[in-house]
Amino acid sequence: EPLDMRLACLLGRLFERAGTDSLEITHQELAQELGTTREVVSRLLKKLERQECIVLQRGKILVGENRQMPGAFEIEQP
């Protein structure tokens, strides 16, 4: 499964588990969970932010206006 889809699924599960539209998690923590680097996760998160699926804040990730469906994110391919 492509890393961008794994990240999207992980975020969906974390938001669902938290029961809130805000996650307190760092890019490094996400990278460790996915077995990749912080830089790769940061690039993929910026992609999701450009698509308005999420809003990035220091130490937090918020649900954006363009969230596709509860518990899951869709990442558009270029």
MARKOL-184083 format. One line per field, with one value per atom (N, C-alpha, C): x, y, z; residue in three letters. Coordinates in Angstrom, 3 decimals, decimal comma, padded with zeros to 6 digits. Example, Ala and Ser with C-alpha at 12.3 -4.5 7.8 and 13.67 -1.06 7.14 Angstrom:
2
c1: (013,190 / 012,300 / 013,200 / 012,850 / 013,670 / 012,900)
c2: (-005,690 / -004,500 / -003,300 / -002,250 / -001,060 / 000,030)
c3: (007,800 / 007,800 / 007,800 / 007,080 / 007,140 / 007,870)
aa: (ALA / ALA / ALA / SER / SER / SER)
% end
This chain:
78
c1: (000,862 / 000,000 / 000,899 / 000,627 / 001,451 / 001,464 / 002,582 / 002,760 / 001,729 / 001,377 / 000,389 / -000,961 / -001,327 / -002,592 / -002,501 / -001,336 / -001,149 / -001,261 / -000,692 / -000,789 / -002,240 / -002,948 / -004,347 / -005,188 / -004,963 / -005,712 / -005,360 / -004,070 / -003,638 / -004,296 / -004,293 / -004,932 / -006,417 / -007,079 / -008,499 / -008,763 / -007,943 / -008,103 / -007,831 / -006,793 / -006,456 / -007,551 / -008,100 / -009,202 / -010,416 / -010,707 / -011,868 / -011,684 / -010,498 / -010,206 / -010,256 / -009,760 / -009,739 / -011,138 / -012,026 / -013,378 / -013,425 / -012,423 / -012,339 / -011,756 / -011,859 / -011,319 / -009,909 / -009,244 / -007,896 / -007,033 / -005,849 / -004,897 / -003,640 / -003,166 / -001,880 / -000,845 / -000,174 / 000,811 / 001,836 / 003,058 / 004,112 / 004,341 / 004,996 / 005,349 / 006,274 / 007,163 / 008,094 / 007,345 / 006,333 / 005,548 / 004,822 / 004,271 / 003,612 / 004,626 / 005,806 / 006,856 / 007,259 / 007,412 / 007,781 / 006,700 / 005,461 / 004,337 / 004,320 / 004,701 / 004,659 / 005,982 / 007,021 / 008,319 / 008,999 / 008,881 / 009,502 / 010,145 / 010,546 / 011,214 / 010,232 / 010,619 / 009,805 / 009,637 / 010,689 / 010,628 / 009,571 / 009,507 / 008,509 / 007,103 / 006,896 / 005,581 / 005,212 / 006,156 / 005,879 / 005,432 / 006,096 / 005,721 / 004,301 / 003,980 / 002,643 / 001,568 / 001,883 / 000,926 / 000,669 / 001,710 / 001,523 / 000,612 / 000,750 / -000,113 / -001,573 / -001,806 / -003,167 / -003,679 / -002,787 / -003,201 / -003,576 / -002,805 / -003,138 / -004,502 / -004,858 / -006,155 / -007,264 / -006,913 / -007,839 / -008,469 / -007,757 / -008,216 / -007,857 / -006,722 / -006,261 / -005,757 / -005,593 / -004,950 / -003,809 / -002,609 / -001,444 / -001,175 / -000,978 / -000,551 / 000,611 / 001,338 / 002,499 / 002,047 / 002,472 / 002,137 / 000,712 / -000,042 / -001,447 / -001,788 / -002,754 / -003,340 / -004,845 / -005,474 / -006,915 / -007,583 / -008,825 / -009,602 / -009,866 / -009,650 / -009,898 / -011,305 / -011,605 / -012,958 / -013,269 / -012,243 / -012,450 / -012,272 / -012,565 / -012,453 / -013,482 / -013,026 / -013,882 / -014,993 / -014,668 / -015,669 / -015,206 / -016,098 / -015,686 / -014,720 / -013,629 / -012,691 / -011,732 / -011,799 / -010,892 / -010,592 / -009,445 / -009,053 / -008,725 / -009,027 / -008,642 / -007,562 / -006,481 / -005,421 / -005,499 / -005,688 / -005,756 / -004,377 / -004,310 / -003,043 / -002,834 / -001,579 / -001,315 / -001,682)
c2: (-001,188 / 000,000 / 001,239 / 002,202 / 003,416 / 004,166 / 004,807 / 005,497 / 006,601 / 007,320 / 008,394 / 007,841 / 006,672 / 006,067 / 005,530 / 004,994 / 004,520 / 005,677 / 006,829 / 008,009 / 008,463 / 008,516 / 008,939 / 008,015 / 006,716 / 005,753 / 005,901 / 006,098 / 006,278 / 007,512 / 008,619 / 009,836 / 009,607 / 008,938 / 008,646 / 007,852 / 006,824 / 006,004 / 006,817 / 007,652 / 008,457 / 009,465 / 010,121 / 011,064 / 010,333 / 009,174 / 008,401 / 007,959 / 007,462 / 006,999 / 008,154 / 009,325 / 010,490 / 011,057 / 010,840 / 011,373 / 012,885 / 013,475 / 014,927 / 015,316 / 016,595 / 017,088 / 017,638 / 017,298 / 017,793 / 016,677 / 016,500 / 015,509 / 016,218 / 015,868 / 016,378 / 015,303 / 015,450 / 014,465 / 015,180 / 014,726 / 015,355 / 014,575 / 015,241 / 014,585 / 013,401 / 013,558 / 012,486 / 011,262 / 011,478 / 010,353 / 009,617 / 010,363 / 009,733 / 008,944 / 009,531 / 008,864 / 007,548 / 007,553 / 006,327 / 005,266 / 005,679 / 004,744 / 004,113 / 004,897 / 004,430 / 003,827 / 003,939 / 003,394 / 004,181 / 005,506 / 006,365 / 007,553 / 008,547 / 009,710 / 010,848 / 011,744 / 012,918 / 013,771 / 013,876 / 014,709 / 014,210 / 012,902 / 012,317 / 012,582 / 012,364 / 012,610 / 014,081 / 014,975 / 016,412 / 016,770 / 016,204 / 016,475 / 015,970 / 014,770 / 014,217 / 014,992 / 015,443 / 016,249 / 017,581 / 018,190 / 019,451 / 019,226 / 018,078 / 017,737 / 017,660 / 017,006 / 016,929 / 018,308 / 019,149 / 020,499 / 021,315 / 021,187 / 021,904 / 021,469 / 020,211 / 019,687 / 020,003 / 020,743 / 021,166 / 019,995 / 018,865 / 017,725 / 017,912 / 018,591 / 018,847 / 020,277 / 020,740 / 022,016 / 021,691 / 022,128 / 021,853 / 023,012 / 022,693 / 023,661 / 023,035 / 023,836 / 023,303 / 022,227 / 020,983 / 019,884 / 019,388 / 019,913 / 019,513 / 019,334 / 018,483 / 018,324 / 018,420 / 019,306 / 019,516 / 019,010 / 018,596 / 018,198 / 019,440 / 019,325 / 020,436 / 020,414 / 021,407 / 021,540 / 020,503 / 019,934 / 019,026 / 017,563 / 017,241 / 015,841 / 015,033 / 013,974 / 013,244 / 012,446 / 011,748 / 010,930 / 010,662 / 010,392 / 010,128 / 008,951 / 009,152 / 008,068 / 007,764 / 008,536 / 008,261 / 009,535 / 009,557 / 010,670 / 010,110 / 010,857 / 010,490 / 011,468 / 010,964 / 011,831 / 011,810 / 012,990 / 013,086 / 012,844 / 012,088 / 011,867 / 013,007 / 013,439 / 014,567 / 014,252)
c3: (000,000 / 000,000 / 000,000 / -000,879 / -000,948 / 000,389 / 000,665 / 001,934 / 002,138 / 001,066 / 001,236 / 001,679 / 001,172 / 001,587 / 003,017 / 003,380 / 004,760 / 005,743 / 005,385 / 006,245 / 006,359 / 005,238 / 005,257 / 006,139 / 006,014 / 006,840 / 008,313 / 008,601 / 009,987 / 010,590 / 009,852 / 010,362 / 010,609 / 009,671 / 009,847 / 011,110 / 011,342 / 012,555 / 013,815 / 013,781 / 014,960 / 015,283 / 014,248 / 014,480 / 015,037 / 014,468 / 014,925 / 016,376 / 016,694 / 018,056 / 019,053 / 018,642 / 019,535 / 019,733 / 018,759 / 018,855 / 018,811 / 018,167 / 018,084 / 016,731 / 016,405 / 015,142 / 015,295 / 016,393 / 016,657 / 017,238 / 016,663 / 017,164 / 017,635 / 018,808 / 019,277 / 018,991 / 017,857 / 017,424 / 016,560 / 016,626 / 015,830 / 014,537 / 013,602 / 012,343 / 012,629 / 013,609 / 013,970 / 014,497 / 015,318 / 015,848 / 014,726 / 013,777 / 012,630 / 011,805 / 011,603 / 010,826 / 011,484 / 012,795 / 013,502 / 013,356 / 013,439 / 013,296 / 011,903 / 010,889 / 009,503 / 009,035 / 009,853 / 009,465 / 008,368 / 008,421 / 007,418 / 008,120 / 007,355 / 007,940 / 008,176 / 009,078 / 009,370 / 008,115 / 007,308 / 006,106 / 005,123 / 004,951 / 004,043 / 004,575 / 005,866 / 006,468 / 006,343 / 006,577 / 006,469 / 005,058 / 004,049 / 002,658 / 002,365 / 002,840 / 002,604 / 003,367 / 004,580 / 005,346 / 004,655 / 004,086 / 003,356 / 002,146 / 001,514 / 000,376 / 000,828 / 001,964 / 002,509 / 002,902 / 003,412 / 003,795 / 002,557 / 001,481 / 000,233 / -000,301 / -000,069 / -000,514 / 000,487 / 001,554 / 002,607 / 003,358 / 003,407 / 004,204 / 005,668 / 005,906 / 007,270 / 007,369 / 008,603 / 008,901 / 009,856 / 009,500 / 010,335 / 011,274 / 012,540 / 013,545 / 014,297 / 015,040 / 015,773 / 016,772 / 016,514 / 017,410 / 017,305 / 016,341 / 016,182 / 014,708 / 014,468 / 013,142 / 013,326 / 012,573 / 012,657 / 011,389 / 011,501 / 010,330 / 009,491 / 008,186 / 007,277 / 006,726 / 005,908 / 005,350 / 004,284 / 003,659 / 002,537 / 002,935 / 004,174 / 004,607 / 003,829 / 003,194 / 002,257 / 002,931 / 004,021 / 004,693 / 006,115 / 007,037 / 008,413 / 008,490 / 009,224 / 009,460 / 008,332 / 007,238 / 006,118 / 005,358 / 004,751 / 003,897 / 002,530 / 001,521 / 000,167 / -000,262 / -000,799 / -001,301 / -002,814 / -003,401 / -004,851 / -005,431 / -006,488 / -007,172 / -008,165 / -008,354 / -009,270 / -010,698)
aa: (GLU / GLU / GLU / PRO / PRO / PRO / LEU / LEU / LEU / ASP / ASP / ASP / MET / MET / MET / ARG / ARG / ARG / LEU / LEU / LEU / ALA / ALA / ALA / CYS / CYS / CYS / LEU / LEU / LEU / LEU / LEU / LEU / GLY / GLY / GLY / ARG / ARG / ARG / LEU / LEU / LEU / PHE / PHE / PHE / GLU / GLU / GLU / ARG / ARG / ARG / ALA / ALA / ALA / GLY / GLY / GLY / THR / THR / THR / ASP / ASP / ASP / SER / SER / SER / LEU / LEU / LEU / GLU / GLU / GLU / ILE / ILE / ILE / THR / THR / THR / HIS / HIS / HIS / GLN / GLN / GLN / GLU / GLU / GLU / LEU / LEU / LEU / ALA / ALA / ALA / GLN / GLN / GLN / GLU / GLU / GLU / LEU / LEU / LEU / GLY / GLY / GLY / THR / THR / THR / THR / THR / THR / ARG / ARG / ARG / GLU / GLU / GLU / VAL / VAL / VAL / VAL / VAL / VAL / SER / SER / SER / ARG / ARG / ARG / LEU / LEU / LEU / LEU / LEU / LEU / LYS / LYS / LYS / LYS / LYS / LYS / LEU / LEU / LEU / GLU / GLU / GLU / ARG / ARG / ARG / GLN / GLN / GLN / GLU / GLU / GLU / CYS / CYS / CYS / ILE / ILE / ILE / VAL / VAL / VAL / LEU / LEU / LEU / GLN / GLN / GLN / ARG / ARG / ARG / GLY / GLY / GLY / LYS / LYS / LYS / ILE / ILE / ILE / LEU / LEU / LEU / VAL / VAL / VAL / GLY / GLY / GLY / GLU / GLU / GLU / ASN / ASN / ASN / ARG / ARG / ARG / GLN / GLN / GLN / MET / MET / MET / PRO / PRO / PRO / GLY / GLY / GLY / ALA / ALA / ALA / PHE / PHE / PHE / GLU / GLU / GLU / ILE / ILE / ILE / GLU / GLU / GLU / GLN / GLN / GLN / PRO / PRO / PRO)
% end
